[in-house]
Amino acid sequence: MGGAVVDEGPSGVKAPDGGWGWAVLFGCFVITGFSYAFPKAVSVFFKELMHEFGIGYSDTAWISSILLAMLYGTGPLCSVCVNRFGCRPVMLVGGLFAALGMVAASFCRSILQVYLTTGVVTGLGLALNFQPSLIMLNRYFSERRPLANGLAAAGSPVFLCALSPLGQVLQDRYGWRGGFLILGGLLLNCCACAALMRPLVAAAPPGGGPPRQARRLLDLRVFRDRGFVVYALAASIMVLGLFVPPVFVVSYAKDLGVPDTKAAFLLTILGFIDIFARPTAGFITGLQKVRPYSVYLFSFAMFFNGFTDLTGSTAGDYGGLVVFCIFFGISYGMVGALQFEVLMAIVGTEKFSSAIGLVLLLEAMAVLIGPPSGGKLLDATRVYKYVFILAGAEVLASSLVLLLGNLCMGKRREAAQPAAAAAEKPHKPPVDGRVDSQEVEHFLKAEPEKNGEAVHTPETSV
């Protein structure tokens, strides 16, 4: 996991690291922006929905929760679809689903119908776009992959800064029904992005090559990779606290007596810093001397984020919360730029489509636990400080899991190197030309990689 993998893709074509890959990167930028920003942007319609259907805030909040649950929880389904049909067809269908869900929601007569259309249908459509776009980005970039991941991840804060004001304008001018209808039309741009995902095709070998092996629809063998298991565990713990501060920071400011407009401006500060933090983190990770240690940089980003949460809990005025949002934006951007880059480096292109689906499923469970648990703690204590401390402790724990897991496996590799070196020493044949059976057995055990067994190297394990 500490090393970079140069992937050649399932078709045997080396990643071009440019060319049409920049068009793929643009499509991934747009898809990432819609996927992460849309669940937050629809919150501007909540007050009008509450008035329309006579419901409370907690009822409308389920719309965003269902959207996020679909985005994360349908990961294995997306993996199966991509491995069966390919990225471009899946994304085209996903774009249609995302748009159809919002258009249908504009005709809803109950909040349950909004849950089904905006939450389930649109959420599924965004999921069918998000995961395949990352897979295509991984296939088109290898040497420049960290920078490409950072630029694509910047779509989230950029679209959040754009969609939230746009949603407010649409609501004021056309009402929530007209706003949903227009947003549904905007989501059709996902289909245009899907058209950019041109698959890489290998040239046919002269005389015909060996038949391609049937590909697994969901490759559960990734769990045999200790590096993947450590990553999945750390990412699941991280998500428990990662999204909690942005949810509560505005309410925290209002509790300190800050006016509503100034309190809402905190999220603008956080998003603005995040826009620049993600590409910068991707560029730094792509440096030749830094990339082999990307896992340590990711662990540091998680530690930095958790430490920021802990220090933010001591903020007693608006100025303190502004400083917190600046540093949280930096650390949050680093995490956003590195999380999928590190996963790509662990499993490689061949297994990435299955690995990301399984990781997103595990994170979905954590997403549904994290913010509600913070809300329960706030209801019980009425003190925002404890919510930030809990979130910081969870993210800090995830950084330690990733770091210690990597160090432990690094020591195993070092301990195994002397034995491997001894096994590589040439064996002198006996004088009489006969080979002893014990020597044959030792030879077979000493070279497992030549007998079809997997060998863990810094590039294939944590």
BAKOLZA-712488 format. One line per 5 residues: number of its first residue (from 1); for each residue x negated, y negated, z of C-alpha. Coordinates in nm, 3 decimals, padded with zeros to 5 digits. Layout:
% BAKOLZA-712488
NUM = X:Y:Z; ...
This chain:
% BAKOLZA-712488
1 = 00.000:00.000:00.000; -00.296:-00.228:00.045; -00.403:-00.198:-00.317; -00.252:-00.316:-00.641; -00.113:-00.066:-00.887
6 = -00.153:-00.128:-01.258; 00.171:00.012:-01.395; 00.225:00.124:-01.749; 00.599:00.187:-01.717; 00.796:00.503:-01.772
11 = 00.750:00.484:-02.149; 00.371:00.479:-02.122; 00.352:00.117:-02.247; 00.117:-00.108:-02.055; 00.281:-00.419:-01.911
16 = 00.224:-00.706:-02.158; 00.185:-00.966:-01.877; 00.325:-01.238:-02.102; 00.486:-01.276:-02.442; 00.851:-01.177:-02.418
21 = 00.788:-01.121:-02.048; 00.836:-01.496:-01.988; 01.190:-01.469:-02.130; 01.248:-01.173:-01.896; 01.113:-01.385:-01.609
26 = 01.357:-01.666:-01.692; 01.647:-01.419:-01.694; 01.534:-01.277:-01.360; 01.510:-01.632:-01.220; 01.874:-01.701:-01.312
31 = 01.997:-01.363:-01.188; 01.816:-01.400:-00.855; 01.962:-01.748:-00.814; 02.319:-01.630:-00.870; 02.277:-01.318:-00.656
36 = 02.140:-01.484:-00.343; 02.297:-01.830:-00.366; 02.650:-01.735:-00.469; 02.756:-01.575:-00.137; 02.653:-01.897:00.041
41 = 02.788:-02.135:-00.225; 03.146:-02.001:-00.208; 03.158:-02.110:00.158; 03.243:-02.466:00.044; 03.588:-02.334:-00.053
46 = 03.657:-02.180:00.288; 03.852:-02.473:00.438; 04.091:-02.488:00.145; 04.135:-02.110:00.158; 04.217:-02.136:00.528
51 = 04.483:-02.398:00.451; 04.620:-02.199:00.155; 04.661:-01.865:00.334; 04.696:-01.982:00.696; 04.391:-01.790:00.821
56 = 04.093:-01.859:01.044; 03.726:-01.917:00.966; 03.631:-01.563:01.063; 03.874:-01.430:00.800; 03.720:-01.640:00.522
61 = 03.367:-01.554:00.637; 03.437:-01.194:00.535; 03.418:-01.305:00.170; 03.046:-01.380:00.198; 02.989:-01.073:00.413
66 = 03.150:-00.843:00.156; 02.952:-01.007:-00.125; 02.624:-00.945:00.057; 02.727:-00.593:00.156; 02.799:-00.508:-00.208
71 = 02.474:-00.669:-00.323; 02.267:-00.459:-00.082; 02.479:-00.151:-00.019; 02.529:-00.048:-00.383; 02.153:-00.011:-00.436
76 = 02.156:00.368:-00.492; 02.449:00.335:-00.734; 02.253:00.076:-00.934; 01.950:00.307:-00.935; 02.156:00.593:-01.077
81 = 02.309:00.370:-01.345; 01.972:00.226:-01.450; 01.808:00.568:-01.471; 02.103:00.699:-01.672; 02.188:00.412:-01.908
86 = 01.897:00.165:-01.891; 01.867:-00.189:-01.755; 02.024:-00.395:-02.035; 02.362:-00.209:-02.061; 02.401:-00.202:-01.682
91 = 02.335:-00.577:-01.659; 02.582:-00.656:-01.938; 02.856:-00.464:-01.756; 02.753:-00.630:-01.429; 02.782:-00.977:-01.580
96 = 03.134:-00.900:-01.701; 03.231:-00.766:-01.359; 03.092:-01.073:-01.180; 03.283:-01.313:-01.406; 03.601:-01.105:-01.404
101 = 03.609:-01.097:-01.025; 03.602:-01.478:-00.992; 03.855:-01.531:-01.272; 04.093:-01.280:-01.113; 04.042:-01.443:-00.772
106 = 04.181:-01.773:-00.907; 04.520:-01.601:-00.942; 04.523:-01.432:-00.598; 04.818:-01.473:-00.362; 04.664:-01.328:-00.044
111 = 04.328:-01.321:00.127; 04.309:-00.942:00.084; 04.324:-00.989:-00.292; 04.038:-01.242:-00.263; 03.837:-00.983:-00.068
116 = 03.890:-00.732:-00.347; 03.817:-00.964:-00.639; 03.552:-01.209:-00.514; 03.400:-00.974:-00.258; 03.406:-00.628:-00.416
121 = 03.425:-00.687:-00.793; 03.199:-00.994:-00.813; 02.963:-00.847:-00.553; 02.931:-00.525:-00.754; 02.868:-00.727:-01.071
126 = 02.589:-00.928:-00.908; 02.434:-00.608:-00.772; 02.435:-00.450:-01.119; 02.242:-00.754:-01.241; 02.000:-00.816:-00.954
131 = 01.833:-00.478:-00.919; 01.781:-00.406:-01.294; 01.633:-00.754:-01.345; 01.364:-00.680:-01.085; 01.293:-00.345:-01.249
136 = 01.244:-00.513:-01.588; 01.020:-00.779:-01.432; 00.806:-00.501:-01.286; 00.775:-00.335:-01.628; 00.673:-00.654:-01.809
141 = 00.419:-00.780:-01.553; 00.130:-00.609:-01.381; -00.175:-00.834:-01.343; 00.046:-01.144:-01.313; 00.320:-00.965:-01.122
146 = 00.277:-01.151:-00.788; 00.313:-01.487:-00.962; 00.610:-01.358:-01.165; 00.781:-01.236:-00.847; 00.724:-01.571:-00.677
151 = 00.867:-01.767:-00.970; 01.169:-01.537:-01.000; 01.235:-01.556:-00.625; 01.241:-01.938:-00.649; 01.576:-01.903:-00.827
156 = 01.746:-01.848:-00.491; 01.676:-02.190:-00.332; 01.708:-02.374:-00.666; 02.055:-02.234:-00.734; 02.162:-02.284:-00.373
161 = 02.077:-02.654:-00.399; 02.273:-02.673:-00.726; 02.575:-02.448:-00.667; 02.681:-02.586:-00.329; 02.726:-02.948:-00.448
166 = 02.881:-02.822:-00.773; 03.132:-02.614:-00.578; 03.227:-02.917:-00.371; 03.282:-03.127:-00.685; 03.492:-02.853:-00.846
171 = 03.705:-02.817:-00.533; 03.769:-03.192:-00.510; 03.864:-03.219:-00.877; 04.033:-02.888:-00.962; 04.110:-02.721:-00.628
176 = 03.981:-02.383:-00.521; 04.162:-02.196:-00.798; 04.016:-02.412:-01.073; 03.675:-02.396:-00.904; 03.682:-02.017:-00.895
181 = 03.785:-02.006:-01.261; 03.495:-02.230:-01.369; 03.244:-02.042:-01.152; 03.363:-01.722:-01.319; 03.278:-01.876:-01.653
186 = 02.932:-01.971:-01.524; 02.869:-01.612:-01.418; 02.903:-01.505:-01.782; 02.551:-01.643:-01.816; 02.444:-01.318:-01.649
191 = 02.537:-01.144:-01.976; 02.309:-01.382:-02.165; 02.028:-01.300:-01.922; 02.097:-00.930:-01.973; 02.047:-00.974:-02.347
196 = 01.691:-01.096:-02.272; 01.599:-00.764:-02.105; 01.449:-00.601:-02.413; 01.318:-00.254:-02.322; 00.955:-00.167:-02.384
201 = 00.920:00.110:-02.641; 00.608:00.323:-02.688; 00.482:00.398:-03.036; 00.549:00.758:-03.142; 00.228:00.966:-03.123
206 = 00.107:01.119:-03.451; 00.232:01.473:-03.499; 00.484:01.434:-03.221; 00.407:01.448:-02.852; 00.514:01.674:-02.569
211 = 00.884:01.655:-02.479; 00.969:01.396:-02.214; 01.070:01.533:-01.878; 01.427:01.471:-01.767; 01.433:01.174:-01.531
216 = 01.592:01.199:-01.188; 01.894:00.973:-01.144; 01.795:00.900:-00.783; 01.445:01.009:-00.688; 01.453:01.088:-00.316
221 = 01.092:01.204:-00.335; 00.987:00.848:-00.250; 01.050:00.940:00.114; 00.748:01.170:00.090; 00.533:00.860:00.051
226 = 00.437:00.748:00.402; 00.376:00.399:00.270; 00.734:00.373:00.147; 00.874:00.502:00.477; 00.677:00.243:00.677
231 = 00.785:-00.033:00.439; 01.153:00.067:00.451; 01.148:00.078:00.832; 00.976:-00.260:00.861; 01.205:-00.424:00.604
236 = 01.518:-00.294:00.781; 01.402:-00.435:01.116; 01.305:-00.765:00.952; 01.649:-00.818:00.794; 01.810:-00.791:01.139
241 = 01.671:-01.134:01.227; 01.561:-01.291:00.898; 01.897:-01.441:00.797; 02.011:-01.544:01.146; 01.845:-01.890:01.182
246 = 01.983:-02.036:00.855; 02.332:-01.927:00.966; 02.313:-02.098:01.306; 02.072:-02.391:01.262; 02.346:-02.636:01.154
251 = 02.567:-02.540:01.448; 02.261:-02.565:01.675; 02.208:-02.924:01.560; 02.574:-03.012:01.613; 02.555:-02.865:01.964
256 = 02.271:-03.111:02.032; 02.499:-03.399:01.931; 02.365:-03.449:01.577; 02.621:-03.592:01.326; 02.763:-03.345:01.073
261 = 02.592:-03.498:00.768; 02.250:-03.500:00.933; 02.301:-03.145:01.058; 02.391:-03.020:00.710; 02.081:-03.193:00.569
266 = 01.866:-02.943:00.761; 01.956:-02.670:00.511; 01.859:-02.905:00.226; 01.516:-02.952:00.384; 01.477:-02.577:00.430
271 = 01.579:-02.505:00.070; 01.352:-02.775:-00.075; 01.047:-02.635:00.104; 01.147:-02.282:00.003; 01.148:-02.381:-00.368
276 = 00.775:-02.457:-00.360; 00.673:-02.194:-00.104; 00.776:-01.894:-00.317; 00.574:-01.968:-00.634; 00.277:-02.079:-00.423
281 = 00.283:-01.754:-00.225; 00.307:-01.557:-00.549; 00.012:-01.744:-00.700; -00.207:-01.687:-00.392; -00.115:-01.318:-00.378
286 = -00.213:-01.279:-00.744; -00.570:-01.395:-00.683; -00.820:-01.118:-00.746; -00.969:-01.127:-00.396; -00.631:-01.153:-00.220
291 = -00.416:-00.902:-00.407; -00.574:-00.586:-00.258; -00.463:-00.717:00.083; -00.108:-00.814:-00.016; 00.040:-00.592:00.256
296 = -00.151:-00.785:00.523; -00.034:-01.114:00.374; 00.325:-00.985:00.383; 00.280:-00.880:00.745; 00.142:-01.227:00.824
301 = 00.442:-01.389:00.652; 00.678:-01.186:00.869; 00.478:-01.271:01.183; 00.478:-01.639:01.085; 00.854:-01.632:01.035
306 = 00.919:-01.463:01.369; 00.684:-01.700:01.552; 00.863:-01.996:01.391; 01.196:-01.867:01.524; 01.053:-01.843:01.875
311 = 00.912:-02.196:01.867; 01.233:-02.327:01.709; 01.425:-02.205:02.012; 01.250:-02.477:02.217; 01.372:-02.762:01.992
316 = 01.562:-03.019:02.196; 01.639:-03.287:01.937; 01.690:-03.343:01.565; 01.321:-03.406:01.499; 01.230:-03.070:01.647
321 = 01.483:-02.895:01.424; 01.344:-03.075:01.116; 00.994:-02.945:01.198; 01.141:-02.599:01.252; 01.315:-02.605:00.910
326 = 00.990:-02.709:00.738; 00.789:-02.421:00.880; 01.079:-02.178:00.848; 01.109:-02.273:00.480; 00.740:-02.197:00.427
331 = 00.751:-01.859:00.602; 01.090:-01.766:00.450; 00.956:-01.844:00.104; 00.647:-01.630:00.164; 00.862:-01.337:00.270
336 = 01.095:-01.381:-00.028; 00.806:-01.389:-00.275; 00.620:-01.090:-00.131; 00.887:-00.839:-00.027; 00.947:-00.681:-00.368
341 = 00.588:-00.732:-00.487; 00.463:-00.515:-00.200; 00.728:-00.250:-00.271; 00.626:-00.243:-00.638; 00.263:-00.196:-00.535
346 = 00.355:00.099:-00.312; 00.568:00.313:-00.542; 00.474:00.195:-00.893; 00.702:00.147:-01.191; 00.815:00.509:-01.227
351 = 00.983:00.530:-00.887; 01.064:00.162:-00.833; 01.422:00.188:-00.961; 01.503:00.451:-00.698; 01.292:00.294:-00.423
356 = 01.453:-00.050:-00.443; 01.802:00.102:-00.437; 01.728:00.299:-00.122; 01.560:00.002:00.048; 01.854:-00.227:-00.031
361 = 02.093:00.032:00.114; 01.899:00.040:00.440; 01.886:-00.340:00.446; 02.263:-00.356:00.389; 02.320:-00.185:00.722
366 = 02.088:-00.435:00.891; 02.255:-00.734:00.718; 02.593:-00.628:00.859; 02.442:-00.597:01.209; 02.207:-00.898:01.231
371 = 02.421:-01.216:01.207; 02.724:-01.065:01.388; 02.500:-00.955:01.676; 02.366:-01.311:01.697; 02.723:-01.438:01.705
376 = 02.814:-01.195:01.985; 02.511:-01.312:02.186; 02.615:-01.673:02.130; 02.972:-01.602:02.242; 02.843:-01.437:02.558
381 = 02.581:-01.698:02.654; 02.685:-02.017:02.471; 02.311:-02.087:02.435; 02.159:-02.108:02.084; 01.810:-02.065:02.225
386 = 01.871:-01.696:02.295; 01.994:-01.636:01.939; 01.669:-01.772:01.794; 01.460:-01.575:02.043; 01.639:-01.252:01.947
391 = 01.590:-01.320:01.575; 01.223:-01.404:01.625; 01.159:-01.091:01.830; 01.314:-00.870:01.560; 01.105:-01.022:01.280
396 = 00.789:-01.006:01.492; 00.857:-00.638:01.561; 00.888:-00.569:01.188; 00.551:-00.733:01.118; 00.385:-00.517:01.383
401 = 00.544:-00.201:01.240; 00.408:-00.282:00.894; 00.064:-00.382:01.020; 00.013:-00.091:01.259; 00.147:00.159:01.007
406 = -00.098:00.035:00.748; -00.391:00.039:00.992; -00.312:00.393:01.111; -00.300:00.527:00.757; -00.617:00.337:00.674
411 = -00.796:00.519:00.957; -00.665:00.852:00.826; -00.812:00.776:00.486; -01.146:00.685:00.641; -01.148:01.006:00.844
416 = -01.068:01.207:00.533; -01.344:01.049:00.322; -01.641:01.238:00.481; -01.462:01.570:00.431; -01.384:01.480:00.073
421 = -01.744:01.379:00.010; -01.868:01.707:00.150; -01.621:01.895:-00.068; -01.751:01.719:-00.377; -02.108:01.847:-00.330
426 = -02.199:02.089:-00.608; -02.203:02.453:-00.510; -02.509:02.651:-00.618; -02.412:02.974:-00.793; -02.545:03.295:-00.637
431 = -02.856:03.445:-00.783; -02.686:03.763:-00.897; -02.411:03.563:-01.079; -02.128:03.691:-00.858; -01.886:03.453:-00.685
436 = -01.772:03.529:-00.334; -01.393:03.517:-00.270; -01.439:03.284:00.030; -01.620:03.034:-00.189; -01.333:03.040:-00.439
441 = -01.080:02.976:-00.163; -01.288:02.688:-00.028; -01.321:02.540:-00.376; -00.944:02.548:-00.434; -00.872:02.382:-00.101
446 = -01.140:02.120:-00.153; -00.994:01.989:-00.480; -00.615:01.968:-00.441; -00.583:01.698:-00.705; -00.693:01.944:-00.972
451 = -00.426:02.191:-00.871; -00.117:01.971:-00.903; -00.108:01.829:-00.546; -00.064:01.459:-00.472; -00.367:01.279:-00.339
456 = -00.318:00.961:-00.137; -00.539:00.670:-00.232; -00.534:00.302:-00.133; -00.328:00.238:-00.446; -00.059:00.499:-00.376
461 = -00.013:00.480:-00.001; -00.003:00.218:00.269
